[in-house]
Amino acid sequence: MLLKIIAVGRVKDPHYQAKINEFMQRLNAFGKVEVVELKDDSVEKESAAILKALENDRSWVVVLDERGENITSVEWAEKIQKCQSRIVLVIGGAFGFNDAVRQRADYLLALSKFTVTHEMARLMLTEQLYRACTIIAGKKYHH
């Protein structure tokens, strides 16, 4: 499995970064994981950069969006298991992204009904990716 996370902005808080790194290391046991960080800018420029990063990519594209579907960890694992072996996950900047990014998505996912910082979203996403991989593999992490 290849997981690529496209994220606008860098994680500045060292505590968040440490936990994200921990889950990224754990995810490496299940396949290749890479992160593409894009520069903070206006919504239009960030959206254009996201779309450019997705050009010619045939992966299953998941965009994290407050308008997305709220699902359980088990449902998330089922979706990952059913999808292609290549998954791209997109985290927008502080003000989200334009409709063109949403339209490019194969799936819109809401991590929560709460609005969270992009740093927290990245941590939540990496943890939920790890949780999903352990569910799929039958490992003891989820419950």
N, C-alpha and C positions, 0 to 999 in steps of 0.2 A: 504494500500500500504506500502511496505517496501522498503526504499531506503538505499543502502549502498554505501558509497564512499570510495574507496581504493585509497589512495594517497601516493606517495613517498615523503618523507620529511615533515617537520613541517612548519607551517606558522609562520614566525619570526616577521613580521611587525605587531605591535599591531593594526594599523588602518585597515589593511586587515582582521585581526582576528575578530575585533569588527563587521565589516559588514558581514563577513561569519557567525558569531554567530547569528546576527540578522535574516539572511535568514534561518538559521537552525531552529531557534525558530519558525519562521513563517511556515516553512514546517511541523513542528510537528502537526499542525492543520489538515494536510492531511494524516498523517500516521507516522509510525516510521521511524526515520532517524538515521543512525549511520555512524561513520567515523572510518576507520582503517588506521592508519598512519604507513607506512613502512620506515625503515631506508634508508637514502641516502647511495649509494654504487656504484659499477660498474654497467653498464647497464645489464650485464649478471646476476649479483646477485640480482639486483632489479627486473628483469624480472622473475627470479626463485621465488622470494618472492611473486610476484603478482600471478603467476600461482599456487603456494601453497595456497595462500589465496582464490583462486577460486576453489580449489579442492572440488568435491562433491557438488558444488553450482549449483542448477538448475535454477537460476535466469536468466533474460535477461541481458546479459553482454554488456555494452556500453564502448568502449575504446575511449578516447579522443586522436586523432591523427591528425597531419597535413595532412595526406593523406585521412582523412575521408570526409564524405559528409558535405557540407555547406547547412544548411537549415534555414528556418525562425522559429521564435518562435511558430507560429501557427502550422507549420509542426512538430515541436518537440513535442508540446502538443498532436497532433494526434498520433504520434508514441508511446508516453507514454500511452495514453488512450487505444491503441490497444494491448499493450504488456501484459505480465503477471503482476501479482500484486507485484512481487519481481523484483527489478532492481538493478544491481550492476554497478557502474560507476567507471572507472579506469583512474587515472591521473598519468602519468609517471613522472620520475625525469627530471633533467635538460637536459639529453641526450636521453630522450625517452625510448624505450624498444625494445626488439628483435622481430623478426617475429613470434615467438611462441605465444606471447601475442596477436598480431594482429589476428592470426589464431584462437585463443580461443574466440575472440569477436563474438558476434552475430551481432553487428553493430559498425562501425567506424564513429565517429562524430568529425568534425572539428568545434571548437568554432569560429574560424576566419581564414582568410588566413594569418594573422599576426602570428608571433611567440610571445608568451607571457610567462612570468614567471609562475612557477607552483602555486605561491600564487595568481596571477591574474586569472589563469585558474580556481582555486578552487572558487574564488569569482564569476567569470562569470558563472560557472556551478551552484552554489547554487542559484544565482539570476534567471537563466533560468529555473531551476527546479521549483522554486517558481512561476515564471511567467506561466509556463506550467500548474501547478496545479490550478492556478486561472483561466486560460482560460478554462480548463476542467470543473471547478466548476461554471463558469459563473460569477465570481466575478470581480469587477471593479479594475483592476490593469493594464492590458494590454490595452493601448489606452484609 
